[in-house]
């Protein structure tokens, strides 16, 4: 009986479907183009690659003292006119304590 249970669980684990989670590392190419066009229309250099576009967004976030670990910060997108239909432009005028803590932690880690 013990052997049967071990074999059953081992077979179940082996036969279980392997699901691969897809992790999005960058927006779709069309969205990247939209972000780059919006940055350019607001006087920023968007670069030509997603990495350069992210760096441009980080510089904008840094200038406003927003978090800079994830780019683009949603407030940057709102600032350049790419927020959603319910975006509130007033969020671009205030930093939060979370921003201050995150910026402090990033500074300490370097």
Secondary structure, DSSP 8 states (H G I E B T S, - for coil): -HHHHHHHHHHHHHHS---------S--HHHHHHHHHHHHHTT----SSHHHHHHHHHHHHHHTT---SSSS-HHHHHHTT---TT--GGGGG---HHHHHHHHHHHHH-
